[in-house]
Amino acid sequence: MRLGLSTSFGNLSPREWAKKNVSLGCTSVVFPVDCTADTKLINSYKSEAQKNDLLIAEVGIWRNAISENPDEAQKNMDYSIGQLKLADEIGARCCVNVAGSLGERWDGGYRENFSDYAFDKTVRMIQEVIDSVKPVNTYFTIESMPWMIPTGPQEYLKLIEKVNRDRFAAHLDIINMINCPQRYFFADEFLTECFELLGPYIKSCHLKDIRLLDDYTFQLKECACGEGTFNYKKYIQLATKLDRDMPMIIEHLKDDNAYEESIKYVYKSLQ
């Protein structure tokens, strides 16, 4: 396992950024600048990561490239292609996005997200991004989500089959797929299923926890490791067994202090 944090720590120079990650025990990173950055700056971050043995786990997109607004969709498609090119140039493990939404919110949950139309549109989007770049050093991936495809490993396998591109792989966010009582209360079994089905395709993972709220109806809340009920130690074990250098990125915490406390907690809990 290579543990990392999804924060850039503010306006640090490439050298300061690398040293900060190393000082916290990080061995993987999310690339802190995007394809619009100056080439010299991009190369400096890449160089500092290499010098400090920081595996570049992810280049993020986080844009809706299947938007029903044609101008918005094209703008986001162009950005997706630029980000995949960047990921390939710097040798990132993967370039990651979510499938996208057919509603007003770019990453929101809508019935239309589960239509055949949305599935086919997602397949064509992924194919176009990969075919435009033809990456050789990285993979394009879609992060699993609770309210848009893929919501589970079987759905992810179907997406991989339909996309039919060697450079399309899986980004595993197991917490995002725990979206019902069965997966919450039998999370260990679901975790095993995910690795059994998606193992050959997984390039990077997100690491966090989840807990059931006491309010009606069924409500789940994402939280930091140790604040929920998820067996994240088993998650780490399965990921490391699959790939000793598997990136596992802690995300969605409120500030840099919370990230620092979380990575300390994870390391201590594994001792």
N, C-alpha and C positions, 0 to 999 in steps of 0.2 A: 504494500500500500504506500502511496505517496499522498500525504495529507496536504491540503491547501485551503485557502480562504478566498471568498469572492469579494474582496475589497482591494482597492488600489492604494489605500492609505493616504489619499489626498495627493497633493502636488509634490511628489517626491521625484528626484532625478532617477534615471535608470539604476545607477549604482546604489543610491539610498533605498530604492524600492526592493532591490535584490537582497541587500543586507538586512532590511527589516523582515522580509519573509524568512530568511535563514535564521535570524535571531529568535523567531517564534517557533522554529522547528518545522517550517513548511518545506516540503520537497517537491511540490507541484504548485503551479500558479495559473490563474486566469489572466490572459494577456490584457494589460491595462490600457492600451490605446487601440483605436480602430483603423480601418483602411484609409480614412481621411487624414491621418497623421502624416507628418513629414517622414520621408523615407529614412533619413538619418536617425531620427528619434526611434522609429520602429527597429532599425538595425541595432541601436544601442540597447534597447530592452531585450532583444533576442540574444545579443552577445553577453549581457550581464546574467541572463537566465542560464545560459550554457556554462559560463565561468563558475557559477555557484551551484551547479547541478540541480537546477530548478526545472523540472519537466513542465513544458507549456501544455496544460491539459486542454484548455478550451479557448476558442475565440467565439464570443457570443454575437448573435444577431438581434434577437428580441424585437422583431418587426413582423407585421402581418402581411405576408406576401400573397395571401389568397383573398385579400380584401375585395369586397364587391364594388368598391370605388376604383375604377380602372387606373386613375392617376396615382392613387395611393398604392395600389398593388404594384404598379410598374416601378415606382420609386423604391419600394421595399424589396422588390426583386433585384433591382440594380445594386442595392446595398448588400443583399444576401450574396450576390456574386462577388462583390468586392471583398466581403469578409471571408468567403471561402478561398479566394485568391491569397489573401493575407495569411490565413491559416496554413495554406500550402507552402507559402514562401518561408514561413518561420518554423515549419515542421511541427505544428501543434497536433496533439492527439486527435482533436476533432474540432469542427466548426458546428455550433449547435443553435438551433432555433426551436420554437414550438410550431406545430402545424399551422396554426392561425385560426381565425374566427370569421364566421359569416354574419356576425352581429356588430353592434356599434362599438363595443369595447374590443380592443385588438386581441386580448387574451381571455375574453369572457366566455361564459358558458351559455350556449344556445342549442335548442333542439336541432336547428339546421346544421350544426357542426357534425352531426352523426348521420347525415344524409349520404346517399351514394354520390350525389353531386359534390359534396365537400370532400369525400374520400378521393374521387377521381381528380378533383382540382388539386388536392394536396400531392397526389402522385405526380401529376404533370409539373407542378412547381418544383418538386425535388429533382426530377429528371432534368428539367431545364437548367437549374442551378449547377448541377454536376456536369452536364454536357457542355455548358458554357465555359467552365473552368478546366475540366479534365484533370483533377488533382492526382498527384502521385505520392505526396508526402503526408496527406491528412485524409480525414473522412468527413462527409457531411452527415449530421445526425439530427434527429428530432427528439426533443425531450418529452417523455411521457407526461401526460396531464390528466387531471381528474374530470375535465369536462370538454375535452376535444381529443381526437385520435392522436396517438394510441393510448387508451386507458388501461391496457393490460398487455401481458406478453403475447397472447394469441393474436391480438389485434396488431401488435408490432410485427410479428412474423408475417402476417398477411400484407402489411405495408411494405416490408422488405421484399417479399415475393413480387408484388405488383410493380414496385419501382425498378427492380431488376437491374441494379447498377452495383458493380463491385465496390465502389467507393461510397456506398450508402451503408451506414452502420447504426448502432444503437447507443443512445445516451440514457443511462439508467437513473431515474429519480424515483426510487421505490415509494417514498412517502406520497408523491403525487398520484400514485396508482392505488393507494389505500383510500377508497372512496365509498365503502359500504361496511356493514357490520361483519360480514364474513371475512373480509380481508383484514379488518382491524383486530378482531378477536383471534384469528388464526393466521397472524402475520408471519410466523415462522414458516408455516407451510407455504404461504404465498411467496415468501422470499426465496425458498428453495425452488419453487416452480419457475420463478423469473430467471434464476441462474441456469437452471436446466434447459430452458427453452431459448434464452437469449445469450447465453454464455459466449458462444463464438463471435458474437457481433458487438459486445459491449466494449466501448473505448474510454468512457469516463463515467463517473458516478457523482451524484450529489449526496451529501451526508447531513442528516438532521433527524428530528424525532417527531412524535405525534401523540396527542392525548385526546381522549373523549371528554367532551364537556358534559356537565350535569343537566344542561337545559334541554328542553324538548324543541324540535324532534331530534333526530340523530345528527349531532354536530361534532366535527373533528377540528382540532386546531394544530397547525404546525408549530413546532417549538424547537429549542436547542437540545442537543443531545443530553440525556439525563433528566430532562424535564417532562418526559412522556413515558410511554410503555413499550416503545419499539425496541427490539433486540438488535441495536446497531452494532453490537460486538459480533454477532453472527454475520451481519451484513458485511462487516470489514473482513471477517475470516473467509467468507465465500469469495469476496472480490480479490483478496490476496492470493487465495488458492488458484483462482482463475488466471491471475496475472500479478506477479510480485510487485510490479510497478504501476498497478492500477491507480489512477488519480481518483481521490475522493475529496470533493470540494465542499466545505462547510459554507452555507449560504443563508441569506434572509435574516440576518441579525441586525439589531437596531443601530449599532455604531462599532467603531474599531475596537473599543474596550471590550464589547461583548464578543467580538471575534477572538480577541486574545484570550479571554477567559474560557471560551469554548474549546479552543485547540489545546489549552493546558488541561482542561477537564478530560478530553478524549484521551490524550496520551496517558494521563494518570490512571484513568479507568481501565486501560489496557494492560497495566503493569501486573 
